[in-house]
Every structure is written in C-alpha cells, then in structure tokens.
Amino acid sequence: MPVVRGERHLALTALPDAVLRPASGNAFENTVEQLARAIRLGVLSDGEQLPPERDLAERLGVSRTTLREAIAALRDSGLVTTRRGRGGGTTVTYAAEVPASSASVAGTFVRSGAAMLDALTFRRVVEPGAAWLAATQPLAGDQRAWLGECLREVDEAPDAAAHRVADSRLHLAIATLSGSPMLVDAVTRAQAALHDMLMAIPVLRRNIEHSNTQHHQVVAAVLGGDAERARAVMEEHCDATSALLRGLIG
C-alpha cells in the first residue's frame, strides 16, 4: 500500500497508532497483551501518558469497560500508574529490563529450540520485506526526519536497556513507513519474540557496534530509495543476530 502525502503520512509517524490494532478473540486478554507488549518494546515509553480512554478503546476495538479492566491489570503488574481527577490519566512507569549478565544466561530462555528457530525464520522473512517496501515509498519530510530521529536514539542510548528499546522502535518505525498494517503487525510480533531472546544473552559491545553500523546502512538505503540494498542489509542484520542467539542460547 503506497504512502501518500497529506494527513495519512502524519499518522505514520506515531508508533502507537501503527502498532495497536483492534483486539480479536478474547478482548480483555488481547488488550492486555497488546498494551503490555507496546510498553515493553518502547512503543509506549516510560513517563509517557496513554492516549485518552475513548481514543484508545476505539483503536483497540473494545469497550471502555474492557479497556479499564486491562489497564487495571497493567497497573497491578507495575507497568502503569493512574492518577485520578483533573489533569489525571494513566502513565507508563515501566523501566526497560536489563539484558542478562553472562552469569545468568543458562535457564533464562524458555522457548524450545524449534520455537526459537521459527521465530528467527519468521523475522528473517518479514523484516527485510518491510525494509524493501519502506524504501519504495515516497516518504514525506516529517517521515524522513522521524526515521533519522529513531536512528539517533539508538546511537545515543545511555545503557543496554535503553538501547534495546530504541533498537525495537527503529525496526518498528521502518515497518510503519512501509505503509502496510499487516507488515507492522508481523514485525511487532517478530520484535516481541526477539526481545525475549535477547534478554537471555549478555550484552556484547562488539555486536552492538556491528548492529548500529547495519542500522545506519538500512536507514540510508530506505531514505535513498534503494529497496534492494535495504532488503539485503536487513537480511544480513537478521542473520547476524540469529547466529549470535543460536550460539549463546543453543
């Protein structure tokens, strides 16, 4: 789906609008899952206020009662706090998790080997495709600036936890600029699975440096409209992360 100039492209620079989708099936559980995932991936960041209740319920396709119950569950889990009265609202209070130390790797990852391989293969399919499609879009000035700002947040992350969140936001931004809601949903799922896996391995400075170099190459290809280059570098990026995870998790 091509991105057109005008009002539509402005909405595509807001990750919550792109990532949060109408709930299906078990409305309460699905709402909790979507909001918690958005918080853990940094789509809704620490200190940020949730959108107004009416708007959020409409975006998720649930009743305001269901939304309130889901927010209560997030509050009980320590992910948000709610202040009542004039000027009140619900604010994210989740601080990003610190990745595992080398001494705590064993036993921290509960997926089976087959599930891990499936998640990595899934990511290897959808993320290069999202980068390719983003590079084919006629991006507006604010979209280009937004992607550049997401890249700077990765470069300037003060610690490993902040880097992990900024990294996820960059990948989701690239998917968002593809203009495909289905791809955004797929990359969100891939990043959620990847987040769980990366929490189980130590932070390796050399890998961070290599990853950041590839981020710059992908963003340059997207902004330059070089779709094949964007796909190729994202494939290389996914392969590097997969090799690291297979080696350290097994």
C-alpha positions as CSV (number, residue, x, y, z in Angstrom):
1,M,0.0,0.0,0.0
2,P,1.7,3.2,-1.1
3,V,2.1,6.1,1.3
4,V,0.5,9.3,0.1
5,R,1.3,12.8,1.1
6,G,-1.2,14.7,3.3
7,E,-2.9,13.7,6.5
8,R,-2.2,10.0,6.2
9,H,1.5,10.2,6.3
10,L,1.4,12.2,9.6
11,A,-0.3,9.2,11.3
12,L,2.5,7.0,10.2
13,T,5.0,8.8,12.4
14,A,3.2,7.7,15.6
15,L,4.2,4.1,16.6
16,P,1.2,3.6,19.0
17,D,-1.2,4.3,16.1
18,A,0.6,1.9,13.9
19,V,1.2,-0.9,16.3
20,L,-2.0,-1.1,18.4
21,R,-4.6,-2.9,16.4
22,P,-8.3,-3.9,17.0
23,A,-8.4,-6.8,19.5
24,S,-9.8,-10.1,18.4
25,G,-10.9,-13.2,20.2
26,N,-10.6,-12.8,24.0
27,A,-10.9,-9.0,24.1
28,F,-9.6,-8.5,27.7
29,E,-6.6,-10.8,27.3
30,N,-5.8,-9.4,23.8
31,T,-5.9,-5.9,25.1
32,V,-3.6,-6.6,28.0
33,E,-1.2,-8.4,25.6
34,Q,-1.1,-5.6,23.1
35,L,-0.6,-2.8,25.7
36,A,2.0,-4.7,27.7
37,R,3.9,-5.6,24.5
38,A,3.8,-2.0,23.3
39,I,5.2,-0.9,26.7
40,R,7.9,-3.5,26.8
41,L,9.1,-2.7,23.2
42,G,9.2,1.1,24.0
43,V,6.3,1.9,21.7
44,L,4.7,3.5,24.8
45,S,7.8,4.7,26.7
46,D,8.5,5.3,30.4
47,G,6.8,8.5,31.6
48,E,4.5,8.7,28.6
49,Q,0.8,9.1,29.1
50,L,-1.6,6.6,27.5
51,P,-3.9,8.1,24.8
52,P,-7.3,9.2,26.1
53,E,-9.5,6.4,27.1
54,R,-12.1,6.9,24.4
55,D,-9.5,7.1,21.6
56,L,-7.6,4.0,22.9
57,A,-10.8,1.9,23.3
58,E,-11.8,2.9,19.7
59,R,-8.3,2.0,18.3
60,L,-8.3,-1.4,20.1
61,G,-12.0,-2.1,19.2
62,V,-13.0,-2.8,22.8
63,S,-15.5,-1.3,25.2
64,R,-14.2,1.3,27.7
65,T,-15.1,-1.2,30.5
66,T,-12.8,-3.8,28.9
67,L,-10.1,-1.2,28.5
68,R,-10.3,-0.1,32.1
69,E,-10.0,-3.7,33.3
70,A,-7.0,-4.2,31.1
71,I,-5.3,-1.0,32.4
72,A,-6.0,-2.2,35.9
73,A,-4.1,-5.4,35.1
74,L,-1.2,-3.4,33.8
75,R,-1.3,-1.3,36.9
76,D,-1.2,-4.4,39.1
77,S,1.8,-5.6,37.1
78,G,3.6,-2.3,37.7
79,L,3.6,-1.2,34.0
80,V,1.5,1.9,34.5
81,T,0.1,4.2,37.2
82,T,-3.2,6.1,37.2
83,R,-3.9,9.5,38.7
84,R,-7.5,10.5,39.1
85,G,-9.1,13.9,38.9
86,R,-8.5,17.0,36.8
87,G,-5.3,16.6,34.8
88,G,-5.0,13.0,35.6
89,G,-4.5,10.0,33.4
90,T,-2.6,6.7,33.1
91,T,1.2,7.0,32.7
92,V,3.7,4.3,31.7
93,T,6.0,3.5,34.6
94,Y,7.9,0.6,33.1
95,A,11.7,0.9,33.1
96,A,13.3,-1.2,30.4
97,E,14.7,-4.6,31.5
98,V,18.4,-5.0,31.7
99,P,19.7,-7.8,29.5
100,A,21.1,-10.9,31.2
101,S,24.6,-10.9,32.6
102,S,26.9,-13.7,31.3
103,A,26.4,-15.5,34.6
104,S,22.7,-15.7,34.3
105,V,22.3,-16.9,30.7
106,A,21.6,-20.5,31.4
107,G,17.9,-21.3,32.0
108,T,16.6,-17.8,31.3
109,F,15.1,-18.7,27.9
110,V,12.1,-21.0,28.0
111,R,11.3,-21.4,24.3
112,S,12.0,-24.7,22.7
113,G,14.7,-24.8,20.0
114,A,12.1,-25.3,17.4
115,A,10.1,-22.3,18.5
116,M,13.2,-20.2,18.6
117,L,14.2,-21.2,15.1
118,D,10.7,-20.5,13.9
119,A,10.7,-17.0,15.4
120,L,14.1,-16.2,13.9
121,T,13.0,-17.5,10.5
122,F,9.8,-15.5,10.7
123,R,11.8,-12.4,11.4
124,R,14.2,-13.1,8.6
125,V,11.2,-13.1,6.2
126,V,9.2,-10.2,7.3
127,E,11.8,-7.5,8.4
128,P,13.8,-7.5,5.1
129,G,10.5,-7.3,3.2
130,A,9.4,-4.3,5.4
131,A,12.7,-2.5,4.7
132,W,12.3,-3.2,1.0
133,L,8.8,-1.8,0.9
134,A,9.7,1.2,3.0
135,A,12.4,2.1,0.5
136,T,9.9,2.1,-2.3
137,Q,7.6,4.7,-0.6
138,P,7.6,8.4,-1.4
139,L,8.4,9.5,2.1
140,A,7.5,12.9,3.3
141,G,9.8,15.3,5.1
142,D,8.4,14.5,8.6
143,Q,8.6,10.8,8.0
144,R,12.3,11.1,6.9
145,A,13.1,13.2,10.0
146,W,11.3,10.7,12.2
147,L,13.3,7.8,10.9
148,G,16.5,9.8,11.4
149,E,15.5,10.6,15.0
150,C,14.8,6.9,15.7
151,L,18.3,6.1,14.5
152,R,19.8,8.8,16.7
153,E,18.0,7.4,19.7
154,V,19.8,4.1,19.1
155,D,23.2,5.7,18.7
156,E,22.8,7.8,21.8
157,A,21.2,5.2,24.1
158,P,22.8,5.6,27.5
159,D,22.8,2.0,28.5
160,A,22.0,-1.5,27.3
161,A,18.3,-1.4,28.4
162,A,17.7,1.9,26.6
163,H,19.5,0.6,23.5
164,R,17.2,-2.5,23.4
165,V,14.1,-0.3,23.5
166,A,15.5,2.2,20.9
167,D,16.5,-0.7,18.7
168,S,12.9,-2.1,18.7
169,R,11.5,1.4,18.0
170,L,13.8,1.8,15.0
171,H,12.7,-1.6,13.5
172,L,9.0,-0.8,14.1
173,A,9.5,2.7,12.5
174,I,10.9,1.1,9.3
175,A,7.9,-1.3,9.3
176,T,5.5,1.6,9.8
177,L,6.9,3.5,6.9
178,S,6.2,0.5,4.6
179,G,2.6,1.6,4.8
180,S,1.4,-2.0,5.3
181,P,-0.6,-2.6,8.6
182,M,-0.1,-6.3,8.2
183,L,3.7,-5.9,8.0
184,V,3.6,-3.7,11.0
185,D,1.8,-6.4,12.9
186,A,4.2,-9.0,11.7
187,V,7.3,-7.0,12.7
188,T,5.8,-6.2,16.1
189,R,5.4,-9.9,16.7
190,A,8.9,-10.6,15.5
191,Q,10.4,-7.9,17.7
192,A,8.5,-9.2,20.7
193,A,9.9,-12.7,20.3
194,L,13.4,-11.2,19.6
195,H,13.2,-9.1,22.8
196,D,12.6,-12.2,24.9
197,M,15.6,-14.0,23.3
198,L,17.9,-11.0,23.7
199,M,17.1,-10.7,27.3
200,A,18.6,-14.2,27.8
201,I,22.1,-13.3,26.5
202,P,24.8,-10.9,27.7
203,V,25.3,-7.5,26.1
204,L,28.3,-7.7,23.7
205,R,29.8,-4.3,22.8
206,R,31.2,-5.6,19.5
207,N,27.8,-6.8,18.5
208,I,26.2,-3.5,19.4
209,E,28.7,-1.7,17.3
210,H,28.2,-4.0,14.3
211,S,24.4,-3.8,14.7
212,N,24.5,0.0,14.8
213,T,26.6,0.1,11.6
214,Q,23.9,-2.0,9.9
215,H,21.2,0.2,11.2
216,H,22.8,3.2,9.5
217,Q,23.1,1.2,6.3
218,V,19.5,0.2,6.3
219,V,18.2,3.7,7.1
220,A,20.4,5.2,4.4
221,A,19.0,2.7,1.9
222,V,15.4,3.4,2.9
223,L,15.9,7.2,2.7
224,G,17.8,6.8,-0.6
225,G,15.0,4.7,-2.1
226,D,17.4,1.7,-2.7
227,A,14.9,-1.1,-2.0
228,E,17.3,-4.0,-2.9
229,R,20.0,-2.6,-0.7
230,A,17.6,-2.1,2.2
231,R,16.5,-5.7,1.9
232,A,20.0,-7.1,1.6
233,V,21.4,-5.2,4.6
234,M,18.3,-6.1,6.8
235,E,18.8,-9.8,5.8
236,E,22.5,-9.5,6.9
237,H,21.4,-7.8,10.1
238,C,18.8,-10.5,10.9
239,D,21.3,-13.3,10.1
240,A,24.0,-11.8,12.4
241,T,21.5,-11.6,15.3
242,S,20.3,-15.2,14.6
243,A,23.9,-16.5,14.6
244,L,24.6,-14.9,18.0
245,L,21.4,-16.2,19.5
246,R,21.9,-19.7,18.2
247,G,25.4,-19.7,19.6
248,L,24.7,-18.4,23.0
249,I,21.3,-19.9,23.7
250,G,21.8,-23.1,21.7
